[in-house]
């Protein structure tokens, strides 16, 4: 099928690509031209439902709010086959752009071009153009909303809680922007409000009060002197770090402040539970202030030796690295489902002004994913049971 072009679109630029790449790029242009800032994913969800309904799928689309689960292929007669989910969020952060969605050389500019509509484009491309690579597996696609917002508002949590079949996949791949590198695991994240309390007074007579900002000084010095704590898991180094990111306090320029609240972000390695991370932060505060737990996001293990992960590694990824950040692989981990990060988007372009992604990496990512799925589908008939056993050992 030849690529189609909207009036006044990037027809000349698309004509410089191969037909396969042109179709993929046109899909990404289509996605980027649908506004979907966090909290406003309704239009893109409706557009995806309409587009996916035109493709051959194995069952009805399952919808949860503005998120959808798509059963693409299923074995007949209950045969054991590897069960894989490709997962991507539809929302983008609100950033500034100096021009329309467009192609300039190797760069495709647009809101979410890197994070993570490039990953969504690969998912749609497999559905519409890559059937040969997926017929030997049970493939599920997940398009979900509100990833860029608070942990509790992320709709993937509702999707996983409500979708029994999704919780039974052997591996989920979150197509977060990773430059076609395999990013394993995820650091956990705690956001905490640390409040120091004092007593007001006139700033001309500070001895009559107790300065909450000054009381926070020793704690901030402890944070500044705190070196990252490193741990090696599956040959990958993860770092636990603690950072003060915001401060709020004070009543006036001539008033000794009686309250100061710091937002402290504690990022912890995959070998640490949320409860252990909370105790570590409590020990650091050491009773000097009150703690309000604002956001608690779990970590996720690397799964480097998982059979499906090693096949993805061997399919031509650019590198294997630890994920020194939080992603939704951790949500799958809470349900005992192995998950990894891999995507064609430019990692450094996430959340940037005039966000762009590389067309070359987009096409490269498609080839890696197709090689991987073809290799998985070509495994012997017992692969599904073997992978399921591996999942139970690692969960």
Buried (B, 14 or more C-beta within 10 A) or exposed (E): EEBEBEEEBBBEBBEEBEEBBBBBBBBBBBBBBBEBBBBBBEEBBEBBBEBBEEEEBBEEBBEBBBBBBBBBBBBEEEEBBBBBBBBBBBBBBEBEBEEEBBBEEEBBBBBBBBBBBBBBBBBBBBBBBBEEBBBBBBBBBBBBBBBBBEBEBBBBBBBBEEBEBBBBBBBBBBBBBBBBBBBBBBBBBBBBBBBBBBEBBEBEEEEEBBBBBBBBEEBBEBBEEEEEBEBEBBEBEBBBBBEBEEBEBBEEEEEBBBBBBBBBBBBBBBBBEBEEBBEBBEEBBEEEBEBEEBBBBBBBBBBBEBBBBEBBBEBBBBEBBBBBBBBBBBBBBEBEBBBBBBBBBBBEBBBBEBBBBBBBBBBBBBEBBBBBBBBBBEBEEEBBEBBBEBBEEBE
